[in-house]
Amino acid sequence: MATVKPNILACIGNTPLVRLNSVTEGIRTPVYAKCEFMNPGGSVKDRIGLPILEAAEAAGAIRPGGTVVEATSGNTGVGLAVAAACKGYHCIFTLPDKMSSEKIRLLKAFGAEVVVTPTVPPDHPEYYVTVAKNIVHDTPNSYFANQFYNQVNPEAHYASTGPEIWAQTGGRIDVLVGGLGTGGTISGCGRYLKEKNPDLRVIGADPVGSLFKSFKETGVLGQGEVYKVEGIGNDKIPGTTWMEFIDEFRNVDDRSSFTMARRIAREEGMLVGGSSGTAVTVALEVARELDDPDKVVVVILPSTGERYLSKFLNDEWMRENRFLEGPATDVRQLLLQKPATARAVISAAGDLSLQKTLDLMARHNVSQLPIIENGESIGSVRESRLMALVLEKKATLNDRVGQYLDPPFPVIGANETVEYVSRLLGRDNAALLVRTGGEITGILTRYDVIKSMSE
């Protein structure tokens, strides 16, 4: 029974190092992926959950039956929740509202309470870290894990992840690439590996909009911008980021990160998060520059992609956020390519006056309008024709618009192809209405189809 583990915590670490093959095609320098998504909780953050709790216990900061509180993007919460479940602690986690619904459900599955906060600047009272601190203040026998400043975080990687990478490569690693949220993983690994080989380079993969790269290069903390990749990047420099062990940072945009993560799943058979896509994009760039089959690049894949099935692994989400390349193939995708504010069907009823109908068209900057009553399209109107009727005194502004209807726009299903839509719009139809689940839910114009084709 020597192979039996005492509990799930004993299964953390010793994750495999796997060579990337398909996404590296044409690159001579080998790129090896450290598969941290294979930890029990699905991410590299499992490595810090237990050490943080053990350090808190040793310091008397938490007593039996206590509550662990943390501000997390999800994965650290899972790592703490796994350890807390085995140790009998309760957990309360705060998350910004940009995080995936899968992460929230996962934390709740471990018995944790989850408080979702708005995505706001660090100086805002509803910032997720501030909310977590307030919870600790109001909760007896509670402990704030404080992953962004708790030095147990990088020390855990100095003690485990770094030595594993060195042993698995036989000391032949030349470059380490990884993303940073708290910076603990790459800092701890980088320190250990540089002690073994001072010439080794450590490169941080940073989302466009994060401030790590600019701060490293200028020493000035500027203004961050919004980005979609979760779990990495920051608008501040955490105390767990040991900058002296990171040689440089490279930026990667959201589209490249998500596209690469999807490729890793489909070409390498590893379902990983968007931050893995960020890191691999940089790793491939570095490997191309080295162009030496005797060099070795190691990239850290920090988390599983199962927590992003409703986000970048979902084609509709990708199209909605304009990350999926290529034109739409059906009506549903065409609608998703439109800005969210332009998807609603602007319509009027037949008893609306011409004045109010023209005002409605002007307010929404449209030149044509469907007339819908009881969920059915009964006709359409054009701004130019209505104005001509009024100017020619063939109608008054107080008349009902239902008196001057043009033929209704054709109504099609959401599953119709773009080719079919193009044929209908290529005739005399100015627009098409889309019916979903028995209701008219969208409208398409010639411009929508042409714009999709151009993309």
C-alpha positions in Angstrom: 0.0 0.0 0.0 3.0 2.2 -0.4 1.4 4.1 -3.2 -1.7 5.2 -1.2 -1.7 8.9 -0.4 -2.8 10.0 3.1 -5.1 12.7 1.6 -5.6 14.8 -1.6 -3.0 17.4 -0.4 -0.3 14.8 -0.9 -1.1 14.8 -4.6 -0.1 18.4 -5.1 3.0 19.0 -7.2 5.3 16.8 -9.2 3.3 17.8 -12.3 4.7 16.5 -15.7 6.8 18.4 -18.1 5.5 17.9 -21.7 7.0 18.9 -25.0 4.8 21.0 -27.2 4.8 19.7 -30.8 2.1 21.1 -33.1 2.0 24.8 -32.0 5.9 24.8 -32.3 6.0 23.5 -35.8 8.9 25.1 -37.7 10.6 26.2 -34.5 13.9 24.5 -33.8 14.2 25.3 -30.1 12.2 22.8 -28.0 9.5 24.2 -25.7 8.4 22.2 -22.7 5.2 22.9 -20.8 5.0 22.5 -17.0 1.5 21.2 -16.7 0.3 22.8 -13.4 -3.3 22.4 -14.5 -2.8 18.7 -13.5 -2.7 19.6 -9.8 -5.8 18.3 -7.8 -7.5 21.6 -7.8 -6.7 22.3 -11.4 -4.1 25.0 -11.1 -0.6 26.0 -9.9 -2.3 27.8 -6.9 -2.8 24.4 -5.2 0.9 24.7 -4.4 0.4 27.8 -2.1 -2.9 26.9 -0.4 -1.5 24.4 2.1 1.7 26.3 2.9 -0.3 29.5 3.6 -2.6 27.7 6.0 0.3 25.8 7.7 2.2 29.1 8.2 -1.0 30.7 9.7 -1.4 27.8 12.1 2.2 28.0 13.2 1.9 31.7 13.8 -1.4 31.2 15.7 -3.2 33.4 13.2 -6.1 30.9 12.8 -7.5 28.4 15.3 -9.6 25.2 14.7 -13.0 26.0 13.1 -11.8 29.3 11.8 -12.6 31.1 8.5 -10.1 31.6 5.6 -10.8 34.8 3.7 -9.1 35.7 0.4 -9.5 38.1 -2.6 -9.0 35.8 -5.6 -9.5 35.5 -9.3 -10.6 32.0 -8.6 -7.7 29.6 -8.7 -6.1 30.7 -5.4 -9.5 30.3 -3.9 -9.7 26.7 -5.1 -6.2 26.0 -3.8 -7.1 27.4 -0.4 -10.5 25.6 -0.5 -9.0 22.2 -1.1 -6.6 22.7 1.8 -9.3 24.1 4.1 -11.7 21.2 3.3 -9.0 18.8 4.6 -8.3 20.9 7.6 -11.9 21.7 8.6 -11.9 25.5 7.9 -14.6 27.6 6.4 -13.8 29.9 3.4 -15.1 33.2 2.2 -13.8 34.5 -1.1 -14.2 37.8 -3.0 -14.0 37.8 -6.8 -14.3 40.6 -9.4 -17.3 40.3 -11.6 -15.3 39.7 -14.8 -14.4 36.2 -13.6 -16.1 33.2 -15.2 -19.3 31.7 -13.7 -17.5 28.3 -13.6 -15.0 29.6 -11.1 -17.8 30.9 -8.8 -19.7 27.6 -9.0 -16.5 25.7 -8.3 -15.7 27.6 -5.2 -19.2 27.1 -3.9 -18.9 23.3 -4.7 -16.1 23.2 -2.1 -18.4 24.8 0.5 -17.0 28.3 0.2 -19.0 31.5 0.4 -18.4 33.8 -2.6 -18.8 37.5 -2.7 -18.8 39.0 -6.2 -17.6 42.6 -6.4 -17.6 45.1 -9.3 -14.4 45.5 -11.4 -13.2 48.8 -9.9 -9.8 50.5 -9.3 -7.8 49.6 -6.1 -8.8 52.8 -4.4 -12.5 52.1 -4.7 -14.3 50.9 -1.5 -15.8 47.9 -3.4 -12.4 46.7 -4.7 -12.3 43.0 -4.1 -9.3 43.1 -1.8 -10.8 45.9 0.3 -14.0 43.9 0.6 -12.0 40.8 1.8 -10.2 42.9 4.4 -13.5 44.2 5.7 -14.9 40.7 6.0 -11.8 39.7 8.1 -12.4 42.7 10.3 -16.0 41.6 10.9 -15.5 37.9 11.3 -14.1 36.4 14.5 -11.3 33.7 14.2 -10.7 34.6 10.5 -7.5 34.8 8.6 -6.7 36.9 5.4 -4.5 34.7 3.2 -3.3 37.9 1.4 -1.8 36.1 -1.6 -0.5 39.4 -3.1 1.8 40.1 -0.1 2.1 36.8 1.7 5.7 35.7 1.2 4.7 32.1 1.7 3.4 32.4 -1.9 6.8 32.7 -3.8 8.6 30.7 -1.2 6.4 27.7 -1.9 7.5 27.8 -5.5 11.1 28.3 -4.5 10.8 25.1 -2.5 8.8 23.0 -5.0 8.1 24.2 -8.5 11.5 25.5 -9.2 13.4 22.4 -8.1 11.0 20.2 -10.1 11.7 22.1 -13.3 15.4 21.9 -12.7 15.3 18.2 -12.1 12.9 17.4 -15.0 15.1 19.2 -17.5 18.3 17.8 -16.0 19.5 21.3 -15.4 19.3 22.2 -19.2 16.7 24.9 -19.0 17.8 28.2 -20.6 14.6 30.3 -20.4 11.6 30.2 -18.1 8.4 31.8 -19.3 5.2 32.4 -17.2 2.4 34.8 -16.5 2.1 36.9 -13.4 -0.9 37.7 -11.2 0.7 37.8 -7.8 4.0 37.0 -9.4 4.7 34.3 -6.8 5.1 31.4 -9.2 7.6 33.0 -11.6 9.4 34.8 -8.7 10.0 31.7 -6.6 10.9 29.5 -9.6 13.1 32.3 -11.0 15.0 32.7 -7.8 15.7 29.0 -7.5 16.7 28.5 -11.1 18.9 31.5 -11.2 20.7 30.2 -8.2 21.4 27.1 -10.2 22.3 28.9 -13.4 22.8 32.7 -13.2 22.7 32.9 -17.0 19.2 31.6 -17.2 16.6 34.1 -18.4 13.2 34.6 -16.8 10.5 36.2 -18.9 7.1 37.4 -17.8 4.1 37.1 -20.1 1.9 40.2 -19.5 -1.5 41.0 -20.9 -1.8 44.3 -22.9 -3.3 46.6 -20.3 -1.4 45.2 -17.3 1.4 47.3 -15.7 4.2 44.8 -15.0 6.0 45.4 -18.3 5.9 49.2 -18.1 6.9 49.2 -14.5 9.9 46.9 -15.1 11.1 49.2 -17.9 10.5 52.6 -16.4 10.0 52.2 -12.7 6.8 54.2 -12.9 3.4 52.7 -12.2 1.2 54.1 -14.9 -2.5 53.7 -15.7 -3.8 50.2 -16.5 -6.4 49.3 -19.1 -9.1 46.7 -19.2 -8.3 43.2 -20.6 -10.2 39.9 -20.8 -7.6 37.3 -19.8 -8.2 36.2 -16.2 -5.7 35.4 -13.5 -2.7 37.3 -14.7 -1.7 40.9 -15.1 -2.1 43.6 -12.5 -2.7 47.3 -12.0 -0.3 47.3 -9.1 3.0 45.6 -8.2 2.3 42.9 -5.5 4.8 42.3 -2.7 5.0 38.7 -3.9 6.6 39.8 -7.2 10.4 39.6 -6.8 11.3 41.8 -9.8 15.1 41.1 -9.4 14.6 37.6 -10.6 12.6 38.5 -13.7 14.7 39.7 -16.7 12.0 41.1 -18.9 8.3 41.2 -19.7 6.5 40.8 -23.0 3.0 41.9 -23.8 0.3 39.7 -25.4 -3.1 40.9 -26.5 -6.4 39.1 -25.6 -7.0 37.7 -29.1 -3.6 36.1 -29.3 -3.9 34.6 -25.8 -7.3 33.1 -26.4 -6.5 31.9 -29.9 -3.3 30.1 -28.6 -5.1 28.5 -25.7 -7.7 27.1 -28.1 -5.0 25.8 -30.3 -3.3 24.1 -27.3 -6.5 22.3 -26.6 -7.2 21.3 -30.2 -3.6 20.5 -31.3 -1.8 19.5 -28.2 -4.7 17.8 -26.3 -4.3 20.0 -23.2 -7.3 22.0 -22.1 -5.8 25.1 -20.5 -6.8 28.6 -19.4 -6.3 31.9 -21.3 -3.3 32.8 -19.3 -1.6 29.6 -20.6 -2.2 31.0 -24.1 -0.5 34.2 -23.1 2.6 32.4 -21.8 2.9 30.0 -24.7 2.6 32.9 -27.2 5.7 34.5 -25.5 7.5 31.1 -25.2 7.2 30.5 -29.0 8.4 34.0 -29.7 11.5 33.4 -27.5 12.1 30.0 -29.0 12.1 31.4 -32.5 14.6 34.0 -31.5 16.9 31.4 -29.9 16.7 29.2 -33.0 18.9 26.6 -31.4 17.9 22.9 -30.9 20.3 22.7 -28.0 18.5 25.4 -26.0 15.5 24.7 -23.8 12.5 26.9 -23.1 10.1 26.0 -20.3 6.6 27.6 -20.1 4.3 27.3 -17.1 0.7 26.3 -17.9 -1.0 27.5 -14.7 -4.6 26.4 -15.0 -7.2 24.1 -16.5 -9.5 25.4 -19.3 -12.6 23.8 -17.7 -13.2 27.1 -15.9 -13.6 29.0 -19.1 -16.2 26.9 -21.1 -18.6 29.8 -21.0 -15.9 32.3 -22.1 -13.1 32.0 -24.6 -13.7 28.3 -25.3 -17.2 29.3 -26.4 -17.4 30.4 -30.0 -20.3 32.7 -29.4 -18.5 34.5 -26.5 -15.4 34.8 -28.8 -17.5 36.3 -31.6 -19.4 38.6 -29.2 -16.0 40.0 -28.0 -14.7 40.1 -31.6 -11.9 37.6 -30.9 -12.9 34.9 -33.4 -11.4 35.4 -36.8 -13.2 34.9 -40.0 -16.7 35.8 -41.2 -19.8 34.4 -39.6 -21.4 31.3 -41.1 -24.9 31.5 -39.8 -27.5 34.1 -38.7 -26.8 33.6 -35.0 -23.1 34.3 -35.5 -23.9 37.4 -37.6 -26.0 38.8 -34.8 -23.2 38.1 -32.3 -20.8 40.1 -34.4 -23.0 43.2 -34.0 -22.3 45.5 -31.0 -24.4 44.5 -28.1 -26.2 47.9 -28.3 -27.2 47.3 -31.9 -28.7 43.8 -31.4 -32.1 44.9 -30.0 -35.0 45.1 -32.5 -36.1 48.7 -32.7 -39.8 48.7 -33.9 -43.0 50.5 -33.7 -46.7 49.6 -33.5 -49.1 50.6 -36.2 -51.0 53.1 -34.0 -47.9 55.2 -33.3 -48.0 58.7 -34.9 -45.7 59.6 -37.8 -44.1 62.3 -35.5 -43.2 59.7 -32.8 -42.1 57.2 -35.4 -39.7 59.7 -37.0 -38.4 60.7 -33.6 -37.8 57.0 -32.8 -35.8 56.5 -36.0 -33.8 59.7 -35.4 -33.0 58.7 -31.7 -31.7 55.3 -32.8 -30.1 56.5 -36.0 -32.0 54.1 -38.3 -33.5 54.9 -41.7 -36.0 52.0 -41.7 -38.2 50.4 -39.1 -40.3 47.2 -38.8 -43.8 47.6 -37.6 -44.6 44.8 -35.1 -47.9 44.0 -33.4 -48.6 41.0 -31.2 -45.2 39.6 -31.9 -45.8 39.6 -35.7 -44.2 41.8 -38.4 -47.1 43.5 -40.2 -45.1 45.9 -42.3 -42.2 48.4 -42.5 -41.5 52.1 -43.0 -38.7 54.1 -44.4 -37.8 57.5 -43.1 -37.4 59.0 -46.5 -40.9 58.0 -47.7 -42.6 59.2 -44.5 -40.9 62.6 -44.7 -41.8 62.9 -48.4 -45.4 62.1 -47.6 -45.5 64.9 -45.0 -43.7 67.4 -47.2 -46.0 66.7 -50.1 -48.9 67.0 -47.7 -50.1 63.5 -48.4 -49.9 62.8 -44.7 -49.7 64.7 -41.4 -47.4 64.1 -38.5 -50.4 63.1 -36.4 -51.4 60.3 -38.7 -51.0 56.7 -37.6 -47.9 55.1 -39.2 -50.0 52.0 -39.9 -51.7 53.9 -42.7 -48.5 54.1 -44.7 -46.8 50.7 -44.5 -44.4 49.2 -46.9 -44.2 45.4 -47.2 -42.9 43.7 -44.0 -39.2 42.5 -43.8 -38.8 38.8 -44.3 -38.5 36.8 -41.1 -35.9 34.0 -41.0 -34.6 31.5 -38.4 -31.3 31.9 -36.5 -29.9 28.8 -38.1 -30.1 30.1 -41.7 -26.8 30.4 -43.5 -25.1 33.6 -44.4 -25.3 32.6 -48.0 -29.1 32.4 -47.8 -29.2 35.8 -46.0 -27.1 37.3 -48.7 -29.4 36.1 -51.4 -32.5 37.6 -49.6 -30.8 40.9 -48.9 -29.4 41.0 -52.5 -32.9 41.4 -53.8 -35.4 44.1 -52.8 -35.2 43.5 -49.1 -33.6 46.2 -47.0 -33.5 44.2 -43.9 -34.4 40.8 -42.4 -36.0 40.0 -39.0 -34.7 37.0 -37.0 -37.0 34.8 -35.1 -35.7 32.7 -32.1 -37.9 30.6 -30.0 -41.1 31.9 -31.5 -40.1 35.6 -31.0 -38.6 38.2 -33.2 -35.3 38.8 -31.5 -32.9 40.4 -34.1 -32.6 42.4 -37.3 -29.9 42.1 -40.0 -29.1 44.6 -42.8 -26.9 44.5 -45.9 -24.2 46.3 -44.0 -24.1 43.6 -41.3 -23.4 40.9 -44.0 -20.8 43.0 -45.8 -19.0 43.9 -42.6 -18.8 40.2 -41.6 -17.4 39.3 -45.0 -14.8 42.1 -44.8 -13.7 40.7 -41.4 
